[in-house]
Amino acid sequence: MTPLLNPSVLVLAIGEAHQLLHILGPARELFRSGIKTDILVATDWHERLIASHAPELASQIVRAPLFNKHRPIYQCPPRLPNLLLSLIRISQYDAILTPERTSTVLRRILGKRCPSLVHILHGAGDRAQGYEGRIRLFDLVFVAGKKDYDAFLNYKLATAETCHVIGYCKFDVLPETPPKFFENDLPVVLYNPHFDTNLGSWIAFGPELLERFSSTPEFNFIIAPHLRLRGKGRRLFDELSRSFVRPNLRFDGGSLHSINMDYTRAADIYVGDVSSQVYEFLRTPKPCVFIDVQTTDWSNNPFYRHWTFGKVAKSPAETLECIKSAHADHSDFMPAQQAGFAAAIAPAETTPSARAAEIIHQFLTKHKRQKRK
């Protein structure tokens, strides 16, 4: 890929650090191709991610006007002020590459001076919130698989010209193998509750699940909620992680391990509710257990299609029963897992990141040529 007409791209890393991993691979490919590629970061966690997963981009880091240092990974400065304080810098680029959607406000603020907006989804999950109107404001949208492509076109959020299936860019920047988190070889269960207090299982079931996990020494348990766990849920996590100190329990309220797929790759069984991390876990088909705290009518609901990948439990006791039988039951759910993963995350002939960079390059080249006419 030879750069033409010297296009420039600003990568926005102004949301929580977990989002950066979805655009870091394409940013690296753009930089390698000779395109001017800078990364506006909001925390020192973003800098650590770049240092550990794409170190050649370290020289391209620009710190945002509001910058968090020495704070927990789940804390991030508000996005809108960082955008407003960076308007002069932002307007100098040909394109903005971002995994979040607050940046669509730039379209209204900058008008004709707004760079092209390019969006890569940070995940491949099924939640309804993933299909929202701001997607229409992007010039290019990249999705991991046909599931989201079909939904975006069906909801008229994008067109066949603006939306592209590329695969899962996060896979391109992972460490080669995950660490071993326990000293024994017992099966590892990852409990990955979502941050949403209405849909997630943490507040309703967390305390009793921890009681049962701590009394089940035949399994190791990693308790790693979604990074954006806030308020009452975060306070409960801090309290329980102090109360339940057991050799078979590992708590992680937010670290690089919790966002770079170390846990989803190290775990043998996934336990969760509505988090898109289940698709990352199913890169290799393995047993899953899901938790329904609201007696949801989910069987024909596309926003819960991942619940077809394993048994769905309605209580902490039932959750533990499902965990114990998960390996024996797995063959019943293997076909649904394989079909669901294939729809959510497409295979790629080249790396997903290289494909995204190529499409961005082609788009910018065409756009700059049109502007010169």
N, C-alpha and C positions, 0 to 999 in steps of 0.2 A: 504494500500500500504506500504509494508515493504522495506526500502532501502537496496539494495544489493551492495557490493563492494564499498560503499562510493562514489558514483558519485557526481560531483560538477557542478553547473550551475552558470554562470554569466549572469545576466539580464542587457541588455544595454538600458539605458535611456539617450541617447546622442542626440536625436532629440527633436523637440518641445514637450512641456509637454503633449499635447493631445494624443500623441502616447502611453504614458505609461499606460493609462487606459485599453488598449487592451491586455496588458501582465501582469498587476498587479495581476489579479485573479489567473492565472496559477503560477506566482511566489509565491503567498501566499500558494497555495496548495502544491507546491514542498517543501517549507519551513516546512509546517506542517507535511509532510511525513518524515521529518528527513534528507532530502537531503540538502547538503550545498548549500545555495542559497544566493548570494550577488547581489546587485543592484548598478551598476555604473551610477551615476546621473550627469547631466551637469549643473543644475540650482537649485536654492532654491525653485522654483516652483515644481520641481519633489519631493523635500522633503516635501513640503506642501501637495501634493497629497497623498503621502504615509501616512503622519500623519493623514489625514482626511478620507482616504478610505481603508487603510490596515495598521493600526498603528503597528501591530505586526512585520512588516518588517523594522521598523525604525532602529533596531539594525544591520541590514544587509546593510545599506547604505554605499557606498564608493564614495567619491567625485572624479570626473574626474579631470585630471591635469588642464584643462581649465574649470573654473567653474564660472558661472554667479550668482551674488548675487545682490539683490535690483534693478533688471532691469525688464522691462515689460515681461509678460509671452510669448509674441511672439518672443522675442530675445533669441537666443541660440548660444553657441560657435560653430564654424565649426566642423563638425563631424570627418572628416578625421584626423586632427591634434590630436584630443582626442584619436582616435584609435591608431595612431602611437606612441603617448606618453604613451600608456597603454599596449604595446605589451607584455612586460614581465609578467604583471598581467594576461592578457587575455590567454596567452599560458599555464597557470597553471590549467585551468578549462577543464572539459570534454565536456562541451557544452556552446554555447552562445545562449541565447534566446533574440530575437530582433524583434521590429515591423518595422524596417527600413532596407534599402538595401545597404547603403554605407558599411556596415560591411562585405559584400561579398568580399571586397578587401583583407580581412584577408586570404582568401583562397590562393591568389597569394603571399602574403608577407610571411606568415608563412609556407606554403607548408604542409609537413607532420605533423608539430607541430600545425597546426590549429585545434582548437576544432571543434566538430560537430556544424553545424550552423542550428538553428531552427528559423523559421519565422512564426509569426502570423500577418496576414494582419491587418492594422489599419483602418478598415472600410469595408463596403460591397457594395460600390458604383459601378457605371457602366463605369467610365471613361476609355478610351483606355490606359492611362498611367499605370493603375493598372496591365496590362498584359505585362510585360517587361522581357527581357532575363536574368537579374540577378537572377530571381527566380530559374533558373536551378541550381544555385550554392549552394542552401540550401539542407541539408540532410533530413530535415523534413519541411513541409509547412502545416499550419493550415488555413483553410478557414471557413467562417461562414455558407455557404450553398452550395447547388448543383449548383447554377448559376456559382460561381467561380470555383468550382471543375471541372465542365464540360469544362469551358473555359481553365483552366490550362492544362487539358489533351488534349484538342483539339489543343491548340497552342504548345503542347509538351514542356511545361514549367515544368511539374512535371509528376509523374506516379502514378498509383493506390497504389503503395507501399510507396511513399514519401508524398503524399497529403492526408489529412484527413479532413473531415467535422465534426466540433465540435459544431457549434452554435456560439453565440456572447458573448465572454468572458467579454466584458465591462459591460454587464447586471449584472454580479455577484458582482460588487464592487460599485454599485450606492447607494447614500443616499436613505432612505426609501421613502420619499416624497419630491418633490421640494418645494422651498419657494413660497410664493405668492408675486408677483412683483408689483402689483398695488393695490390701496386701494379700488377699486370698483370691480364689478363682470362682467364688459363688456368683450366681446370676445377678446382674446389675439391672435395677429398675430405675428408670428416670421418671420422676413425677414433675410435670411441666405445666402447672396451672396458669391460665391466662390472667391478665391484669383486670379485665372487665368484671366488675363486681356483680353484674346481672347475669353474665354468662359463665363466668369462671367458677371453679369449685373450691377455691382456696379458703375463703372466709367461712363458707358453710361446712366444709368437710375437713379442712386442714388439721385442726387440733385432734379430732378422733383418728384420722388417718395416721398421724404421727404416733399416737398411742399404739396403734396396731402395727405400724412398721417397726417400731422399736422392740416389739415383742415377737418379731418374725425373723430370727437370726439366720434362717436359711437363704435369705436374700440380702443383697446390699441395695441401699436406696440413695439416689441422688435427688435432693429436693431443690429444684432450680426453677422458680417461677419466671414468667415473662419479665424482661428487664424493666418494663414500665409499671410494675406493681407500685401503687402509691397509697398514701393515707392509711386507713385502718388496716388494709392488707399488708402494707409494708411494716407497720408496727407489730402486727401479729407474727409476721415472719421473723422479725428480730427477737421477739419474745420466745417463740418456739425453738428457734435455733440455739438460744441460750439454755433452754430447759431440757432439750432432748440431746444430750451428748452421749452418743453411742458409737461403738466401732463400726456398725453397719449403716450409719447415717452420715451423709455428707450434705451440708447446706451450702447453697451458693445464691446469694441475693443479687449478684451482678459481678461478673469478671469476664476476661477474654474467653475463658473456658465456656461460659454460659452462652456466648454468641457465635463462636467460631466452629460450632458443630462437634467440639470435643465430646460433649455429653451424648449427643444423639448418635455418634459413631461408637462410643464406648458402651452404651447401654444395650442390654439384651431384650428388654421389655419397655414399651412406652406407655405411660399413664398420663392422660391429659383430658382436656375438655374441648376448647375451640382454637387452640394455638396452631398457627401454620407450621410450627416446627415438626409436626407429625410427618409432613412431606419430606423434610430433611432426614428424619429418622428412617423413612421408608426408601431411601436410596438403596438400601439393602433390605428386602422384605423381612420383617421380624414381627413378633407378637405385639399387639396393641390392646389397651383397655381404655375406655372412655367413661367419663363421669357426667351424669345428667342430674343436676341439682333442682331442676324445675319441671320434671315430668314433661319434657318437650315432645311435641308431635313432630318428630324429625324424619320419619322413614322416607318421605317423598320430598324432602326439603333440600334443594341444592346447596344451601348454606351449611348443611350438616352431612354432606356426602362422605366426609372422612369417617363418620361414625359407622359406616359399613365395613370399616377395616378391622374391626374387633368387637368384642362384647361391650355393651353399654350398661354400666352399673348405676344404681340409684341410691346407694348408701355406702358408707365407708366399709361396712362388713361385706357387702357384695363386691366392692372393689377389690378387697383382699382375696376373696374367693376367686375372682376372675384372674387376678395376678397368678395365683397358684396353679390355675388350669390353663394359663395362656399358651404355654408351649404345646400342650396336648391339643388345644383347640386351633392352633395356627393354620393348619391345612384347610380348615373351613373358610378362612378369610384370605388366604393367599391369592386367589384369582381376583378378588375385589381390590386388594392392595396393588397388585401389578397393573390392573387396568386403570385404577385411580391415579397412580403415580405417572403412568404413561400419558394420561390426559393432562395432568397438572404440569409436568416437567418433560419437555420433549428432548429426545437425543439430538445431538448436534454433530454435523460432519466435521466442523472445526470447533474450537472452544467457543462457548457462548460469548465470552468476552471479546474474542477476535471478531465474531460475527457482528456484535453490537458496534464495535469500533468501525468496522467497514461500512456499515449502513450510515452511521453518523458522518463519516468522512464523505461518503457519496452525497448525502443530503447537504452538507455544508458547501461542498464544491459546487453543486448545482445552484444553491442559494446565492453564493457569492458571484457566480457568473451572471445570474439573472439581475443582480443589483448593479453590475457593471454595465449592463446594456442600456 
